[in-house]
């Protein structure tokens, strides 16, 4: 089978692998499943003048960051130069991303500074494999921006992870789109355990049930990101 035929087979395969409780098991599943082989094949087919842009998205608390870290470790062991970037650094400040009127719709529309993120960092890095840009940066609990420098040289692959990445206006930027599939019930258990935005469990539960999950349901209904993805990776146990 030729490389392009193998790539087509990878991209047509919907991974129904269930991630196990240990990172080593997840690593094996990513290696033997469709995710890492598809990334490598896609990189081989791309011009060496450009970086491969891989989007890794899913609902809040689906395990996007955890899976991205495991993918990054595997690629780095192969000597691949990569940039792993979280869209969370491009959150709007709380007074912008939260609004008492129509909480979920407002969060869906205003949570992240996507246009700035793509224009200043992601697309230049994808186009030239290099970027050196200082930008406003924030964390979930921050009320002000701090400065952060995105400095990357000779990058082979960009792993961009975050919510709402596969909205129609952004999905064509990606060379490969990976959807981390996870039920709302499993995501809620994770969110309560990790204390989303520094909240105690019951407040985290309320925030997810009134803001984050309703916003994700808007995303699922309007944008159908799961269908837009090239690969679906089921992550129910991590």
Rosetta silent file (secondary structure, phi, psi, omega in degrees, C-alpha in Angstrom):
SEQUENCE: XXXXXXXXXXXXXXXXXXXXXXXXXXXXXXXXXXXXXXXXXXXXXXXXXXXXXXXXXXXXXXXXXXXXXXXXXXXXXXXXXXXXXXXXXXXXXXXXXXXXXXXXXXXXXXXXXXXXXXXXXXXXXXXXXXXXXXXXXXXXXXXXXXXXXXXXXXXXXXXXXXXXXXXXXXXXXXXXXXXXXXXXXXXXXXXXXXXXXXXXXXXXXXXXXXXXXXXXXXXXXXXXXXXXXXXXXXXXXX
SCORE:     score description
SCORE:     0.000 S_00000001
   1 L     0.000  130.710  179.630    0.000    0.000    0.000 S_00000001
   2 L   -73.581  163.745 -176.091    1.372    3.423   -0.993 S_00000001
   3 H   -59.529  -42.281 -178.040    1.744    6.235    1.538 S_00000001
   4 H   -67.821  -32.751  176.995   -1.236    8.185    0.152 S_00000001
   5 H   -68.837  -39.571  177.916   -3.420    5.057    0.267 S_00000001
   6 H   -64.855  -39.747  179.771   -2.383    4.396    3.852 S_00000001
   7 H   -63.066  -43.302  178.277   -3.163    7.988    4.765 S_00000001
   8 H   -59.636  -42.347  179.148   -6.619    7.726    3.212 S_00000001
   9 H   -62.637  -41.717  178.724   -7.258    4.561    5.187 S_00000001
  10 H   -61.427  -45.759 -174.017   -6.168    6.251    8.397 S_00000001
  11 H   -72.869  -23.060  177.186   -8.374    9.270    7.803 S_00000001
  12 H   -83.766  -14.917 -178.441  -11.417    7.157    6.961 S_00000001
  13 L   -83.135  124.966  173.224  -11.001    5.134   10.126 S_00000001
  14 L   -94.887  115.806 -176.839  -12.967    6.376   13.132 S_00000001
  15 L   -72.614  124.271  176.306  -11.075    5.324   16.201 S_00000001
  16 L  -110.403   20.874  178.607  -13.307    3.669   18.788 S_00000001
  17 L   -65.303  138.031  174.497  -10.419    2.919   21.100 S_00000001
  18 L  -102.860  123.192 -177.727  -11.169    3.565   24.754 S_00000001
  19 L   -67.952  136.275 -179.654   -8.241    5.104   26.637 S_00000001
  20 L   -87.170  179.581 -169.600   -7.174    3.125   29.660 S_00000001
  21 L   -74.794  -17.912 -173.872   -6.352    4.475   33.104 S_00000001
  22 L  -110.010  142.942  179.100   -2.573    4.668   32.674 S_00000001
  23 H   -54.668  -35.955 -179.058   -0.596    7.009   30.382 S_00000001
  24 H   -63.004  -38.387  179.080    1.395    4.045   29.040 S_00000001
  25 H   -68.660  -41.810  177.207   -1.794    2.371   27.854 S_00000001
  26 H   -61.254  -42.285  179.819   -3.044    5.560   26.243 S_00000001
  27 H   -58.123  -44.143  179.446    0.320    5.977   24.521 S_00000001
  28 H   -62.956  -40.777 -179.954    0.055    2.491   23.053 S_00000001
  29 H   -66.196  -38.751  177.572   -3.467    3.165   21.817 S_00000001
  30 H   -67.282  -37.965  179.685   -2.400    6.396   20.134 S_00000001
  31 H   -67.482  -46.153 -174.037    0.563    4.638   18.528 S_00000001
  32 H   -86.588  -18.643  179.434   -1.385    1.623   17.284 S_00000001
  33 L   -84.907 -153.099 -172.927   -4.593    3.470   16.476 S_00000001
  34 L   -90.708  -12.790 -167.030   -5.238    6.106   13.845 S_00000001
  35 H   -74.012  -65.790 -174.768   -3.911    9.247   15.531 S_00000001
  36 H   -66.495  -43.262  175.673   -0.095    9.238   15.521 S_00000001
  37 H   -58.049  -38.080  179.645    0.308    7.246   12.277 S_00000001
  38 H   -66.435  -40.718  177.962   -2.034    9.684   10.515 S_00000001
  39 H   -60.614  -45.821 -177.720   -0.078   12.687   11.782 S_00000001
  40 H   -65.150  -44.211  179.702    3.205   11.197   10.580 S_00000001
  41 H   -64.429  -40.103  179.720    1.827   10.257    7.159 S_00000001
  42 H   -65.905  -38.632  178.083    0.277   13.690    6.712 S_00000001
  43 H   -63.355  -40.753  179.800    3.561   15.363    7.651 S_00000001
  44 H   -62.041  -33.592 -176.448    5.413   13.281    5.050 S_00000001
  45 H   -82.627  -11.006 -175.184    2.971   14.414    2.354 S_00000001
  46 L   -90.400  150.084  175.928    3.281   18.116    3.214 S_00000001
  47 L   -57.068  137.377  179.108    5.800   20.537    1.723 S_00000001
  48 L   -66.769  -10.239  179.205    8.893   20.834    3.940 S_00000001
  49 L   -79.867  -12.522 -175.837    8.486   24.614    3.774 S_00000001
  50 L  -120.990  155.093  172.454    5.352   24.464    5.916 S_00000001
  51 L   -91.811  144.693  175.631    4.452   23.138    9.350 S_00000001
  52 E   -78.503  129.540  178.969    1.625   20.630    9.700 S_00000001
  53 E  -105.157  114.725  178.892   -1.251   22.052   11.749 S_00000001
  54 E  -108.676  123.132  175.822   -3.115   19.448   13.822 S_00000001
  55 E   -96.806  133.124  178.719   -6.225   20.552   15.704 S_00000001
  56 E  -124.936  109.300 -173.356   -7.204   18.594   18.817 S_00000001
  57 E  -132.991  171.818 -178.781  -10.615   19.549   20.111 S_00000001
  58 E   168.953  178.553  178.662  -13.518   18.237   22.163 S_00000001
  59 L   -69.523  166.105  176.793  -15.937   19.340   24.834 S_00000001
  60 L   -56.436  136.676  177.775  -14.650   20.910   28.043 S_00000001
  61 L    65.650   25.468  176.983  -12.872   18.344   30.261 S_00000001
  62 L   -81.772  -11.564 -178.306  -12.784   15.710   27.507 S_00000001
  63 L   101.508   20.539 -177.406   -9.047   15.173   28.047 S_00000001
  64 H   -58.227  -48.206 -177.668   -7.746   17.291   25.157 S_00000001
  65 H   -65.437  -40.693 -179.835   -4.687   18.533   27.001 S_00000001
  66 H   -63.334  -46.911  179.903   -3.795   15.109   28.381 S_00000001
  67 H   -65.112  -40.108  178.492   -4.047   13.440   24.973 S_00000001
  68 H   -60.072  -41.359  178.027   -2.108   16.278   23.343 S_00000001
  69 H   -61.202  -42.891  179.521    0.733   15.799   25.824 S_00000001
  70 H   -66.014  -40.230  177.617    0.931   12.085   25.037 S_00000001
  71 H   -62.819  -44.231 -179.547    0.939   12.772   21.281 S_00000001
  72 H   -60.059  -44.115  179.511    3.683   15.370   21.730 S_00000001
  73 H   -59.866  -42.450 -179.099    5.851   12.949   23.710 S_00000001
  74 H   -65.813  -42.873 -179.120    5.535   10.301   21.009 S_00000001
  75 H   -68.426  -38.470  179.543    6.404   12.691   18.181 S_00000001
  76 H   -65.429  -33.554  176.938    9.353   14.175   20.046 S_00000001
  77 H   -64.022  -22.742  178.273   10.802   10.699   20.572 S_00000001
  78 L   -88.940    3.559  179.633   10.892   10.414   16.778 S_00000001
  79 L    81.589   15.199  179.754   12.966   13.587   16.516 S_00000001
  80 L   -83.946  131.394  177.898   10.082   15.689   15.215 S_00000001
  81 L   -86.324  122.483 -175.406   10.236   19.380   16.120 S_00000001
  82 E  -135.588  160.470  173.479    6.860   20.494   17.317 S_00000001
  83 E  -120.124  119.322  176.013    4.977   23.336   18.929 S_00000001
  84 E  -103.241  117.154 -173.663    2.209   22.385   21.364 S_00000001
  85 E  -126.170  133.677  176.149   -0.115   25.343   21.890 S_00000001
  86 E  -101.549  132.773  176.611   -3.267   25.589   24.003 S_00000001
  87 H   -66.442  -16.215  179.789   -6.049   27.917   22.928 S_00000001
  88 H   -60.088  -28.225  177.501   -6.720   28.541   26.630 S_00000001
  89 H   -65.502  -13.330 -178.642   -3.908   31.091   26.595 S_00000001
  90 H  -108.047   19.279  174.097   -6.115   33.143   24.273 S_00000001
  91 E   -58.983  146.495  165.562   -9.126   33.258   26.575 S_00000001
  92 L   -74.441  158.533  177.024  -10.869   36.573   26.926 S_00000001
  93 L   -67.039  156.634 -173.811  -10.894   37.992   30.440 S_00000001
  94 H   -51.851  -39.222 -177.166  -13.840   36.952   32.639 S_00000001
  95 H   -68.665  -15.591  177.520  -15.790   40.199   32.192 S_00000001
  96 H   -95.858  -44.393 -173.878  -15.722   39.578   28.426 S_00000001
  97 H   -81.032  -17.868  177.175  -16.256   35.825   28.175 S_00000001
  98 L  -113.502  139.365  178.665  -19.021   35.666   30.808 S_00000001
  99 L  -148.259  137.369 -174.602  -22.271   37.590   30.614 S_00000001
 100 L   -66.961  -24.490  178.353  -25.398   37.226   32.726 S_00000001
 101 L   -91.946  120.326  179.142  -27.665   37.358   29.698 S_00000001
 102 L    54.032   65.214 -174.409  -27.647   34.115   27.738 S_00000001
 103 H   -52.713  -49.154 -173.895  -24.554   32.702   29.469 S_00000001
 104 H   -67.323  -46.723 -178.817  -24.003   29.742   27.164 S_00000001
 105 H   -63.173  -40.595 -179.772  -24.427   31.571   23.861 S_00000001
 106 H   -65.238  -41.838  178.771  -22.159   34.386   25.020 S_00000001
 107 H   -64.455  -42.824  178.449  -19.446   31.941   26.103 S_00000001
 108 H   -57.651  -40.020 -174.825  -19.695   30.068   22.805 S_00000001
 109 H   -86.077  -26.443 -167.023  -19.241   33.321   20.886 S_00000001
 110 H  -125.947    5.618 -173.778  -16.772   35.178   23.130 S_00000001
 111 L   -64.142  -41.556 -168.745  -14.671   32.734   25.151 S_00000001
 112 E  -128.621  144.363  178.898  -11.503   32.799   23.042 S_00000001
 113 L   -84.892   67.608 -173.698   -9.702   35.377   20.869 S_00000001
 114 H   -61.443  -46.748 -175.872   -9.540   33.004   17.904 S_00000001
 115 H   -59.170  -44.605  178.617   -8.965   35.578   15.163 S_00000001
 116 H   -64.031  -42.224 -179.153   -6.008   37.096   16.988 S_00000001
 117 H   -60.518  -48.340 -178.609   -4.574   33.664   17.802 S_00000001
 118 H   -68.486  -44.342 -174.249   -4.679   32.454   14.200 S_00000001
 119 H   -68.938  -38.079 -172.909   -3.549   35.725   12.618 S_00000001
 120 H   -89.569  -32.566 -172.628   -0.641   36.467   14.965 S_00000001
 121 H  -122.986  -57.358 -167.089    0.740   33.021   15.792 S_00000001
 122 H   -67.386  -50.707 -176.638   -0.826   29.928   14.262 S_00000001
 123 H   -70.072  -40.583  173.199   -1.039   30.805   10.568 S_00000001
 124 H   -60.741  -39.794  178.902    2.399   32.491   10.367 S_00000001
 125 H   -66.509  -41.250  177.287    3.920   29.483   12.142 S_00000001
 126 H   -63.912  -39.317 -174.301    2.122   27.080    9.807 S_00000001
 127 H   -76.259  -31.226 -173.243    3.191   29.048    6.736 S_00000001
 128 H  -123.744   -7.882 -177.186    6.884   29.556    7.538 S_00000001
 129 L    71.841    6.525 -179.099    7.642   27.088   10.385 S_00000001
 130 L  -138.070  146.616  171.664    8.854   30.058   12.443 S_00000001
 131 E  -159.115  146.955  175.054    7.297   32.681   14.694 S_00000001
 132 E  -147.339   92.812 -171.110    8.493   35.100   17.362 S_00000001
 133 E  -136.594  136.050  171.920    5.567   37.101   18.710 S_00000001
 134 E   -98.086  135.886 -175.225    4.652   38.589   22.068 S_00000001
 135 E  -143.049  160.629  170.851    0.960   38.486   22.899 S_00000001
 136 E   -65.188  137.207 -176.037   -1.536   38.998   25.691 S_00000001
 137 E  -135.430  145.340  176.466   -1.888   35.780   27.647 S_00000001
 138 L  -145.603  164.680  173.531   -4.260   34.698   30.390 S_00000001
 139 L  -118.152  169.803 -173.304   -5.213   31.721   32.526 S_00000001
 140 L   -54.557  -39.967 -173.763   -8.647   30.561   33.624 S_00000001
 141 L   -94.972   -0.523 -175.739   -8.602   32.376   36.946 S_00000001
 142 L   -76.129  149.391  176.278   -6.787   35.551   35.826 S_00000001
 143 L  -112.645   -3.446  175.666   -8.489   38.959   35.755 S_00000001
 144 L  -138.244  159.317  176.330   -5.734   40.712   33.797 S_00000001
 145 L   -82.728  151.187  165.893   -3.522   39.816   30.861 S_00000001
 146 E  -121.303  169.098 -179.636    0.165   39.110   31.126 S_00000001
 147 E   -92.636  140.318  177.857    2.652   39.047   28.254 S_00000001
 148 E  -138.403  136.239  179.329    3.762   35.771   26.715 S_00000001
 149 E  -102.231  125.128  173.377    6.233   35.225   23.884 S_00000001
 150 E   -96.074  106.040 -177.173    5.559   32.521   21.308 S_00000001
 151 E  -125.774  110.315 -179.419    9.007   31.722   19.906 S_00000001
 152 E  -136.512  142.052  178.568    9.387   28.696   17.634 S_00000001
 153 L  -132.715  137.409  174.489   11.938   27.871   14.918 S_00000001
 154 L    53.802   46.934 -177.855   11.962   25.189   12.196 S_00000001
 155 L   -80.088  135.245  177.162    8.802   23.533   13.486 S_00000001
 156 L   -88.585  -41.639 -173.566    7.593   20.375   11.744 S_00000001
 157 E  -138.874  135.415  172.879    4.208   19.972   13.455 S_00000001
 158 E  -106.258  125.827  171.577    1.897   22.285   15.407 S_00000001
 159 E  -104.811  109.109  179.089   -0.446   20.669   17.932 S_00000001
 160 E  -109.008  117.960 -178.856   -3.194   23.175   18.718 S_00000001
 161 E  -118.519  143.550  178.582   -5.660   22.039   21.369 S_00000001
 162 L   166.101  170.973  177.641   -8.766   23.758   22.647 S_00000001
 163 L   -78.704  155.284  171.650  -12.529   24.077   22.617 S_00000001
 164 L    61.583   17.841 -177.283  -14.531   25.303   19.619 S_00000001
 165 L   -65.112  -29.278 -171.914  -11.592   24.911   17.213 S_00000001
 166 L   -98.927   30.350  167.033  -13.711   23.309   14.514 S_00000001
 167 L   -60.257  147.796 -174.943  -16.157   26.137   14.010 S_00000001
 168 H   -53.688  -34.743 -176.457  -16.706   26.441   10.235 S_00000001
 169 H   -72.345  -11.898 -177.621  -14.725   29.687    9.951 S_00000001
 170 H  -117.211  -18.793 -168.408  -11.579   28.048   11.362 S_00000001
 171 H   -65.376  -26.698 -179.315  -11.675   24.380   10.415 S_00000001
 172 L   -73.776  -10.282  175.878  -10.085   24.837    6.992 S_00000001
 173 L   -69.429  -22.376 -170.926   -6.906   26.125    8.637 S_00000001
 174 L   -89.721  141.674  172.872   -6.134   22.607    9.850 S_00000001
 175 L   -84.048  -25.844  179.682   -4.291   19.913    7.947 S_00000001
 176 E  -151.060  132.863 -177.522   -5.670   17.271   10.336 S_00000001
 177 E  -119.596  124.759 -179.062   -8.539   17.523   12.819 S_00000001
 178 E  -117.257  123.643  177.398   -8.818   15.186   15.825 S_00000001
 179 E  -102.981  123.401  176.732  -11.974   15.131   17.948 S_00000001
 180 E   -88.413  106.931 -173.794  -11.628   13.763   21.484 S_00000001
 181 E   -85.985  132.206 -174.699  -14.968   12.085   22.044 S_00000001
 182 L  -160.563  139.472  178.398  -16.272   12.026   25.602 S_00000001
 183 L   -73.056  156.118  176.834  -19.692   11.977   27.268 S_00000001
 184 H   -63.997  -34.691 -179.366  -20.874   14.959   29.267 S_00000001
 185 H   -64.309  -44.584  178.405  -21.201   12.732   32.347 S_00000001
 186 H   -65.737  -42.962  179.673  -17.556   11.660   32.191 S_00000001
 187 H   -61.567  -38.160  179.954  -16.403   15.219   31.492 S_00000001
 188 H   -65.124  -40.733  177.550  -18.351   16.497   34.497 S_00000001
 189 H   -60.954  -42.169  178.547  -16.664   13.996   36.820 S_00000001
 190 H   -64.279  -44.481 -177.153  -13.275   15.161   35.564 S_00000001
 191 H   -61.936  -41.805  179.288  -14.182   18.818   35.903 S_00000001
 192 H   -67.112  -34.108 -179.282  -15.319   18.410   39.491 S_00000001
 193 H   -71.244  -35.230 -175.256  -12.155   16.502   40.339 S_00000001
 194 H   -93.961  -11.408  178.178   -9.797   19.109   38.883 S_00000001
 195 L    70.502   65.372 -179.514  -11.667   22.207   40.065 S_00000001
 196 H   -51.464  132.883  179.945  -12.332   24.092   36.834 S_00000001
 197 H    54.736   28.875  177.628  -11.340   27.779   37.155 S_00000001
 198 H    73.698   16.880 -176.176  -10.284   27.125   40.751 S_00000001
 199 L   -88.322  147.662  171.330  -13.846   26.368   41.836 S_00000001
 200 L   -65.964  161.516 -170.873  -14.843   23.870   44.520 S_00000001
 201 H   -51.062  -47.354 -176.250  -16.607   20.750   43.158 S_00000001
 202 H   -69.174  -34.896  176.492  -20.215   21.889   43.518 S_00000001
 203 H   -71.020  -36.963  175.128  -19.518   25.303   42.026 S_00000001
 204 H   -61.581  -42.810  178.109  -17.614   23.664   39.177 S_00000001
 205 H   -58.101  -45.614 -179.330  -20.632   21.395   38.616 S_00000001
 206 H   -64.596  -41.646  179.737  -22.936   24.412   38.463 S_00000001
 207 H   -63.207  -41.483  179.329  -20.634   26.257   36.054 S_00000001
 208 H   -67.617  -37.887 -176.424  -20.453   23.275   33.718 S_00000001
 209 H   -77.876  -21.997 -177.280  -24.192   22.686   33.794 S_00000001
 210 H  -107.047  -21.310 -177.014  -25.131   26.332   33.231 S_00000001
 211 H  -122.324  -65.455 -167.705  -22.316   27.642   30.986 S_00000001
 212 H   -66.664  -49.670 -178.566  -19.770   25.218   29.548 S_00000001
 213 H   -69.712  -42.326  173.986  -21.919   22.250   28.583 S_00000001
 214 H   -59.438  -36.612  176.551  -24.802   24.346   27.201 S_00000001
 215 H   -64.924  -39.016  177.685  -22.207   26.255   25.143 S_00000001
 216 H   -66.355  -35.399  177.922  -20.835   22.942   23.879 S_00000001
 217 H   -66.371  -34.322  172.851  -24.340   21.809   22.940 S_00000001
 218 H   -62.363  -46.259  179.397  -24.670   24.958   20.844 S_00000001
 219 H   -59.420  -45.838 -178.714  -21.337   24.084   19.199 S_00000001
 220 H   -63.932  -40.770 -177.708  -22.405   20.484   18.550 S_00000001
 221 H   -73.106  -41.881 -175.996  -25.750   21.548   17.072 S_00000001
 222 H   -80.123  -41.380 -166.153  -24.479   24.421   14.935 S_00000001
 223 H  -109.392  -17.663 -178.300  -21.065   23.186   13.840 S_00000001
 224 L    44.593   59.079 -175.667  -21.130   19.374   14.130 S_00000001
 225 H   -63.591  -29.399  179.415  -17.405   19.278   14.997 S_00000001
 226 H   -62.757  -43.326  178.795  -17.378   15.513   15.396 S_00000001
 227 H   -69.483  -32.082 -179.653  -18.417   15.053   11.777 S_00000001
 228 H   -72.081  -20.315 -176.346  -15.934   17.702   10.641 S_00000001
 229 L   -71.363  149.303  173.808  -13.042   15.839   12.288 S_00000001
 230 L   -79.732  -32.414 -178.420  -10.746   13.563   10.301 S_00000001
 231 E  -135.475  136.770  173.506  -10.247   11.288   13.318 S_00000001
 232 E  -114.271  122.736 -179.099  -12.447   10.624   16.344 S_00000001
 233 E  -116.632  117.014 -176.361  -10.647    9.290   19.413 S_00000001
 234 E   -83.292  125.355 -176.173  -12.848    8.059   22.249 S_00000001
 235 L  -131.628   83.505 -174.471  -11.552    8.991   25.682 S_00000001
 236 L   -99.902  -15.363 -170.585  -14.036    7.916   28.328 S_00000001
 237 L  -113.979   -6.566 -179.089  -11.867    6.711   31.215 S_00000001
 238 L   -97.908    0.000    0.000   -9.081    9.279   31.656 S_00000001
